[in-house]
């Protein structure tokens, strides 16, 4: 069983930075690709970044490329999302997730992820 818990959200002005944390637990958690998703009010939950179980491969949504960085530290069982140059359109609930299958690639689709955290709110003011 894999468990995930996000933290680090909050209110920030446009142009500012935030770092999100996802504490992971479970004996096999380091075998899974992990991802960060976000869901603005009234919209669907979309992938913004994902990382392979090795930590060597990453995928990003076009909207965050060059501004956000995903990383993982397996020795600390933690997934990170460094968010820079934040924009009001980045406002959303942010979720971390673990893929459905061990050793698999970092998929872009939410239904390919089996385990989810409870989410953390990020609000960017203009």
C-alpha positions, 0 to 999 in steps of 0.5 A: 500500500502506498500513501501520499501526503502533500504540503507546502501550498499557500498564497503567493503573489504573481512572480513568486515561488513555492515548493511543494512536498509530497511525503510518500510511504509504503514498502514499494513506493520507490518502484513507482513513477510519481506525478504532480497534478492540479485541478483549478475550480470547475476544471479537470485534474491535469498532469503538470509534471511526472518523474520516473521511479529512477528519478532520471526521466521527467515530463512536464506540461507545456504550461509549466516548462521552464518554471516548475521542476519536479524531483524526488529524494528516495532516501527521504521518501519525498517528492518535490515540486519547485514552482517559480515565476508563478502566475494567477492561472497556476491557482489550483489544488495540487495533488501528488500521485503514484502510478498504477504499476511498478517500474512503469513510465511517468504517464500523463493521464490521471487514470494511470495513477492509482494512489493519490494524496489529499491535495494542497491549495495554491493561490497566486494573486495578481 
